[in-house]
Amino acid sequence: FGSPNGLMVARTGWNEGVEQPDVVVWAKIGETYTGNHAHLDSGSFQIYYKGPLAWDNGRYDSFGSSHDANYAKETIAHNSLLIYDPMEKMSGYKVIPEPRNSGGQRRINRSLETYEDLTSEETHQADLLAMEYGEDPINPEYSYISGDLAPGYSDKVSEVRRSMLFMPTGIEEKPAVFVVMDKITASDPSFKKTFLLHSLQEPQVEGNVTELRRDDIGYNGKLTVQTLYPKNPEIVKIGGPGRQNWVVDRNYAPKGGKYYSSYDPGKSSEFGWGRVEISPSERNATDYFLNVMYVSDADKESPTDQAEPIETEDILGARIFDNVTLFAKNKERLAKDVTVTIPGEGMVKVAFAGISEGQWTITNEKGESQTKTAKPEGGIIYFTGEAGTYHLQFNK
């Protein structure tokens, strides 16, 4: 779904039932804030496989409740990004007289009543940069969406680019990968940048690997997340009883109300455990995030399949299984020749995003060439070949 929504829904199939092996990813850029029931969730995503894994936290207990206003509608309740400026003054409107500063996206400080209000610069939250899916309309080889979220974060940032790429693997027990690349440039290097990841059950963290499970009441899904960038990340779990909806220094739990008058978070299997916060261990003006995710069955234990990072002066990406995702580092589409080495052996499927529209010639180490065309709406090419070094030439 294009501008002004900027929304992608990608899936591996349409079978119904919690036991079915279909993966669904929902990914939103969200150019325009529409007020009222809208959330500050530009750049967020959700992942489902045999149960909700990376999910959208918060409950609609009642419109304008403390939970609704201070947590559920805020960026901190979504799988998006926080950029924390300790001096930022968050605007409040009606039900939020003293909003908390958690580093999220800015709130509109008035009601929106006309078309002119909805299309004003004040409601401009993001810019949709690209979206495209593969050539096969029934089983696309990839689904891709990218945007700049900076307009939603005030002047504390100059760029908040998020690119999200979904690829089926063809592997029965691990049917899809989802890769998210972020580039954030803050106006002050000391501002903390945070990648948010919400879970229904307590996540497990070991090194740079975060594991989310949904394996109760008949569910059987697992999401493995490998944080390749920032290197040496700080990964912190925030959640559990009394901290499921934690903002700054307090918990904004649902209080019942019109829609959940008998709501008991201790007995609800869909209340949510809390979140994982992933941040750089050092402060920089510009930071890159690269999180590589794949799904599998929770009851089938196996070692983590290691994602291998790929980086050049112009490219950031990774290989996992036979799937390779490459992203141009800058928001401006890449329009020059590049050379990149894909690690490992065997045949690979490569999606290269963030490049200029037009023809690209791809030449491998043996001198074999193929030509692909990047379309204006997506700025992405897809090709297959053996692992190794490739030279990509832009044919202006």
SULPEQUI-V717290 format. One record per residue. N is the residue number from 1. RES is the residue in one small letter. SS is DSSP state (h for helix, s for strand, l for the rest). PSI is psi as a letter, one per 20 degrees, with the letter a starting at -180 (* if undefined). Layout:
{{N	RES	SS	PSI} {N	RES	SS	PSI}}
This chain:
{{1	f	l	p} {2	g	l	b} {3	s	l	q} {4	p	l	j} {5	n	l	g} {6	g	l	m} {7	l	s	p} {8	m	s	p} {9	v	s	o} {10	a	s	q} {11	r	s	q} {12	t	l	i} {13	g	l	r} {14	w	l	j} {15	n	l	q} {16	e	l	q} {17	g	l	p} {18	v	l	h} {19	e	l	i} {20	q	l	q} {21	p	l	k} {22	d	l	q} {23	v	s	p} {24	v	s	p} {25	v	s	p} {26	w	s	p} {27	a	s	p} {28	k	s	p} {29	i	l	g} {30	g	l	n} {31	e	l	h} {32	t	s	p} {33	y	l	p} {34	t	l	j} {35	g	l	a} {36	n	l	d} {37	h	l	i} {38	a	l	q} {39	h	l	q} {40	l	l	m} {41	d	l	k} {42	s	l	p} {43	g	l	j} {44	s	l	r} {45	f	s	r} {46	q	s	q} {47	i	s	p} {48	y	s	p} {49	y	s	o} {50	k	l	k} {51	g	l	q} {52	p	s	p} {53	l	l	e} {54	a	l	o} {55	w	l	r} {56	d	l	o} {57	n	l	r} {58	g	l	q} {59	r	l	q} {60	y	l	m} {61	d	l	g} {62	s	l	q} {63	f	l	p} {64	g	l	j} {65	s	l	r} {66	s	h	g} {67	h	h	g} {68	d	h	g} {69	a	h	h} {70	n	h	i} {71	y	h	f} {72	a	h	h} {73	k	l	i} {74	e	l	q} {75	t	h	h} {76	i	h	i} {77	a	h	j} {78	h	l	r} {79	n	l	m} {80	s	l	b} {81	l	s	q} {82	l	s	p} {83	i	s	o} {84	y	s	o} {85	d	l	o} {86	p	l	i} {87	m	l	i} {88	e	l	p} {89	k	l	o} {90	m	l	p} {91	s	l	q} {92	g	l	q} {93	y	l	o} {94	k	l	e} {95	v	l	i} {96	i	l	m} {97	p	l	h} {98	e	l	m} {99	p	l	q} {100	r	l	q} {101	n	l	n} {102	s	l	j} {103	g	l	j} {104	g	l	a} {105	q	l	q} {106	r	l	q} {107	r	l	q} {108	i	l	p} {109	n	l	k} {110	r	l	r} {111	s	l	q} {112	l	l	o} {113	e	l	i} {114	t	l	r} {115	y	h	h} {116	e	h	h} {117	d	h	g} {118	l	h	h} {119	t	l	j} {120	s	l	r} {121	e	h	h} {122	e	h	h} {123	t	h	j} {124	h	s	o} {125	q	l	h} {126	a	l	r} {127	d	s	p} {128	l	s	o} {129	l	s	h} {130	a	s	q} {131	m	s	p} {132	e	s	q} {133	y	s	r} {134	g	l	r} {135	e	l	h} {136	d	l	o} {137	p	l	i} {138	i	l	g} {139	n	l	m} {140	p	l	q} {141	e	l	h} {142	y	l	r} {143	s	s	p} {144	y	s	p} {145	i	s	q} {146	s	s	q} {147	g	s	r} {148	d	s	o} {149	l	l	j} {150	a	h	h} {151	p	h	h} {152	g	h	i} {153	y	h	j} {154	s	h	a} {155	d	h	j} {156	k	h	i} {157	v	s	q} {158	s	s	h} {159	e	s	p} {160	v	s	n} {161	r	s	p} {162	r	s	p} {163	s	s	p} {164	m	s	p} {165	l	s	p} {166	f	s	p} {167	m	s	p} {168	p	s	q} {169	t	l	h} {170	g	l	j} {171	i	l	p} {172	e	l	g} {173	e	l	i} {174	k	l	m} {175	p	l	i} {176	a	s	q} {177	v	s	q} {178	f	s	p} {179	v	s	p} {180	v	s	p} {181	m	s	p} {182	d	s	q} {183	k	s	p} {184	i	s	p} {185	t	s	o} {186	a	s	q} {187	s	l	i} {188	d	l	p} {189	p	l	h} {190	s	l	i} {191	f	l	p} {192	k	s	p} {193	k	s	p} {194	t	s	p} {195	f	s	p} {196	l	s	q} {197	l	s	o} {198	h	s	q} {199	s	s	q} {200	l	l	h} {201	q	l	r} {202	e	l	p} {203	p	l	r} {204	q	s	p} {205	v	s	p} {206	e	s	o} {207	g	l	c} {208	n	l	j} {209	v	s	p} {210	t	s	p} {211	e	s	p} {212	l	s	p} {213	r	s	q} {214	r	s	n} {215	d	l	k} {216	d	l	r} {217	i	l	l} {218	g	l	i} {219	y	l	r} {220	n	l	l} {221	g	s	q} {222	k	s	p} {223	l	s	p} {224	t	s	p} {225	v	s	p} {226	q	s	p} {227	t	s	o} {228	l	s	h} {229	y	s	p} {230	p	l	q} {231	k	l	q} {232	n	l	l} {233	p	l	q} {234	e	s	p} {235	i	s	o} {236	v	s	p} {237	k	s	p} {238	i	s	o} {239	g	s	a} {240	g	l	r} {241	p	l	p} {242	g	l	i} {243	r	l	j} {244	q	l	h} {245	n	l	l} {246	w	s	p} {247	v	s	o} {248	v	l	f} {249	d	l	j} {250	r	s	r} {251	n	s	p} {252	y	l	m} {253	a	l	q} {254	p	l	q} {255	k	l	j} {256	g	l	c} {257	g	l	a} {258	k	l	g} {259	y	l	i} {260	y	l	l} {261	s	l	h} {262	s	l	k} {263	y	l	p} {264	d	l	o} {265	p	l	h} {266	g	l	i} {267	k	l	i} {268	s	l	p} {269	s	l	i} {270	e	l	k} {271	f	l	h} {272	g	l	p} {273	w	l	h} {274	g	s	c} {275	r	s	r} {276	v	s	p} {277	e	s	p} {278	i	s	p} {279	s	s	q} {280	p	l	q} {281	s	l	i} {282	e	l	q} {283	r	l	p} {284	n	l	q} {285	a	l	g} {286	t	s	p} {287	d	s	q} {288	y	s	q} {289	f	s	p} {290	l	s	o} {291	n	s	p} {292	v	s	p} {293	m	s	q} {294	y	s	q} {295	v	s	q} {296	s	s	r} {297	d	s	p} {298	a	l	h} {299	d	l	j} {300	k	l	n} {301	e	l	p} {302	s	l	q} {303	p	l	q} {304	t	l	p} {305	d	l	o} {306	q	l	p} {307	a	l	p} {308	e	s	p} {309	p	s	q} {310	i	s	p} {311	e	s	p} {312	t	l	a} {313	e	l	h} {314	d	l	i} {315	i	s	q} {316	l	s	p} {317	g	s	a} {318	a	s	q} {319	r	s	p} {320	i	s	p} {321	f	l	c} {322	d	l	j} {323	n	s	p} {324	v	s	p} {325	t	s	p} {326	l	s	p} {327	f	s	p} {328	a	s	p} {329	k	l	h} {330	n	l	q} {331	k	l	h} {332	e	l	p} {333	r	l	p} {334	l	s	p} {335	a	l	l} {336	k	l	r} {337	d	l	q} {338	v	s	q} {339	t	s	p} {340	v	s	q} {341	t	s	p} {342	i	s	o} {343	p	s	r} {344	g	s	a} {345	e	s	r} {346	g	s	a} {347	m	s	q} {348	v	s	q} {349	k	s	p} {350	v	s	p} {351	a	s	p} {352	f	s	o} {353	a	s	q} {354	g	l	k} {355	i	s	r} {356	s	l	q} {357	e	l	q} {358	g	s	a} {359	q	s	p} {360	w	s	p} {361	t	s	p} {362	i	s	o} {363	t	s	p} {364	n	l	a} {365	e	l	h} {366	k	l	i} {367	g	l	j} {368	e	l	p} {369	s	s	q} {370	q	s	q} {371	t	s	p} {372	k	s	q} {373	t	s	p} {374	a	s	p} {375	k	l	q} {376	p	l	h} {377	e	l	h} {378	g	l	h} {379	g	l	l} {380	i	s	q} {381	i	s	q} {382	y	s	p} {383	f	s	r} {384	t	s	q} {385	g	s	a} {386	e	s	q} {387	a	s	q} {388	g	s	a} {389	t	s	p} {390	y	s	q} {391	h	s	p} {392	l	s	o} {393	q	s	p} {394	f	s	o} {395	n	s	n} {396	k	l	*}}
